């Protein structure tokens, strides 16, 4: 699931867009994005948007 989310975040997206693109429930996406941000794998270029760190 983490890999799917990271692949979807090749460009800045909202959590809802990631959920739609991956087919994962939005609540799960929100939890996973928070975890990935804490691990430094995902960044937030602007409010409510997330992008994978390259």
Order of alpha helices (4+ residues) and beta strands (2+ residues): alpha-alpha-alpha-beta-beta
